[in-house]
Amino acid sequence: MRQFGLIGRTLSHSFSQTFFTQKFYSLGLAEHQYDLFELATIGELPGLLAAHPHLVGLNVTVPYKETVVPYLDDLAPSASRVGAVNVIERTAASRLVGHNTDYIGFRNSLRAFFPHRGEAARALVLGAGGAAKAVEVALQELGIPYWTVTRDPLGPGLTYDDITPQLLAAHPLVVNATPVGTFPNVDQCPRLPYEALTERHYLYDLVYNPMETLFMTKGKEAGAQVKNGFEMLCMQAEAAWDIWNAQPPKGS
């Protein structure tokens, strides 16, 4: 048996198990299995691996994309560049190699959604966690200038109090890389002056459950283009599958 899985603290919102279970079925891979592993702390990872000798690949979600790094034997260039891990490869020699396919999935998805490039294509990235770091690397590759936005007044970027209507008008792309609005907290959204949005704006929410977040709804009401993170999820999952099967991720 080849076993795969997802580690995180709360996984009831995740679609990864359904995605890979359907993939195994469509490919006729009866000896493949994908499970959800909720860990109270990342310190439980060694015990999990010891208890599951057939586990050859893991996805990593919040809040462990950065704290998992010390538990790995090596980092692939993608994970080193992003500074976060969302895919773990367990090699035949039982070495743990961290990868990042989040940035591949976001980058490839954004290419089709957001048509602008260069200085006129400025972005605001909401959040400072592992997902936000992947978004930043993707934006760098696409040549899109950006500011990060967090709640920390001592952080390196902007705070939500800095987001004025004028600033929002100058940044047509807004990416929600926080978990705000994820099921079951569907009545929450990042604190922005949504009334300043126009049809020139593009709102990309990495959240995919629910399919339309309050962040997206408020954007649509203002005439903005909106997109959730489901396509990114699928693209990063396919890239993870390529890694687990010793193939270079497509589009990397």
N, C-alpha and C positions, 0 to 999 in steps of 0.2 A: 504493500500500500504506500502511496505517496500522499502525505498529509500536508495541508496548508492551513493558514488561519490569519486572524486579525487580532492584534492586541491593542487594548485601550482601557480606559477606566469605565466608560458607559457605552455600550454598543447596541442598544436597542434601536437606535436610529439608522444603523448601518445597512447598506444594500450589498456590501461586498460578498457576503455569503451566498445570497441569491444569484449574484452575477456569476461567481465561479461555479456554483452548483449547476447552473444552466449551461455553462460552458463545458463542463465535464460531460454532461449528458449529451450535448450536441456533438461532441467529439468521440463519444463512445468510450470514455475513460472511466470504467467502472471501479477501478482500483484507486481513484483519486477522491479525496475528501477535503472539505474546507470547513473549519470550525471557528467559533468566536470565543476568545479568551479574555475575559474581563480581569484585569489585574488591579488590585488596590494600590500597589506601588510598582514601579519598574523593577524594584529589587526582587520581585517574584519571577522574573524572566528565567534565570538559571534553573530554578526548580521546574518551571514549565517545560523547558527544553529537555531536562533529564527525564521527565515523566512521559515524554512523547518522542521516542527515538526515530519515528518515521516522519517527523516534521521537517520538511525541507525548505519551506518558504513561509514568510510572515509578512503581512502588511502591518503598518504601525499608524495609529491615529492618536488624536489628542488624549492626554497631554504628554505623550511620551516621544514625540518625534525628535526632540533634542536630548532629553535625559537618557535615551536608550544608547547613545553613542559610547559611553564608557564600557558598556557590556559587549561591545563588538570587537572582533579581532582586526578588522580592516574597514576602510571606507573607500568606495568607488569614487572616481572623480566627480560624479554628479552630486554625491552626498557631501563631499568635501567642499565643493563650490557653494552649495546652498547652505550648509551648516545645519542640516536636518535630515532625518532618515524616515522614509515611509515604506521602504521595502527591505527585508532582510533575506539574504540568500544563505542557506546552510549548505556548505560544500560537502563533497564526498569525504573530505578529511575532517568534517565537523567544525570547520572554521565559519565564523559568522561575519558576513560582509554586508555592510549597509549601502543602500542605493537611494537615490531620489528620483522617482518618476512623476511626482506631483508637478514639477516645473515643466516636464515634457508634455503632460496632459493639458496643463493650463495654456502653455505657449501655443500648442497646435490648435486648441479650441479657440483661443482668442484671435488667431490669425483670420479666421473666417468671420468672426463676430464684429471685430473692431477694425474698420478699414484704414484708419489714419496712422501715420508714422511721423517721426521727427518732432520738432519743437511744438508744433500745433497739436500734438497728440498727448498732451500731459495727462497724468493719472494720479489719483489718490488711492493709496493702498491702506485699507482699514485693518489694523492688527499688527502684531509684532512677533507672533509665534512661528512655528515651523512652516505652516501653510503660507504665511505672509512672506517668509524668506524665499520660498519657491516661486511665488508670484514676482518678487523683485528680480530674481535671476532671469525669469522669462521676459520681463519687461526690458531688462538690460540687453538681452539677445535681440529683441525686436526694435531696439533703439527708441524706446518710449520713456521720456523723463517722468519721474514720479516723486511724490512725497509720501512718507508713511505717516499714519495717523493713529495715535494711541491715547489711552487715558492718563498716561504718565507725564506729568508736567516736566519731569527731569529727563525724559527720553530724548533720543536724537532727532526725532521728527516733529510733527505738529501734534497738537491735542485737538480734541473735538471742539473746544472753545475757539480754536483758531479758524474753524471752517465757516467763513462768512459767505454770504451770497456771491460776493465778488470773487472770492477764491474758488468757489465751486464753479462759477461761470468760466473760469480760466482752465478748468480741468474736466474735459469731456468724458473721461473714463473714470469710473469709481468702482473699485473692487472690494467687496466685503470678504476679507480673509479671516474673519472671526467666526466663532460658532453662534453668535447672536442671531436668534430667529429660528434655530434648529428645533425640530419637534422634541419635546412637547411645548416649548416656549414660543409658540407661533405668533403670539401677540407682541413680541419684542422686535426691535430693529435698531440699527446704529443711529446715534443722535446726529442728524444732519439737517440743514435748512432745505428740506425737500421742496418747499415752495419755489426755490430758486432753480430747480431742474427745468430743462426744456427738451424739445425734440432733438437737440444737438447732443444730448448726453447718452452714454451707454453705461448701464449698471450690470456688473457681473457679480453674482453671488456664488461663492464656492459651496454654500449650503445647497443640498438637493432634496432634503426632507424637512419641510414640505416642498413640493415641486415649485410652488410660487410663494416666496417669503413675503413678509410685510415690507421689507426693503424693496423688493421687486414691485409689489403692488403700488407703493407710493411713487415709484419711478414711472410706472405705466400711466398712472393718473396724471402725471406731469407731461406725458408725451414721449418719455425716454424709451430707448431700446433696452430690453432686459434679457438676462440669460441666467439660468441656474447652473450648478456645478455637476449635473449628471453626465454631460458629455466629457468633461474633464475626468470624472471618476472612471468612466469606461476606458478612456485613452490611457490613463495612468495604470489601470489594471491590466490592460493588454501589454503595456511596456513591462510590467512586473512579470507577467506570464512569459514573455520573451527571455527575461533574465533567468527565471527559474528553469528554463529549458535551454540555457546556454546559447541564446541568440541575442545579437545586438538589438535593443529596442528600436522599432521602426520610427523614423522621423526624429531620432535623437541627434 
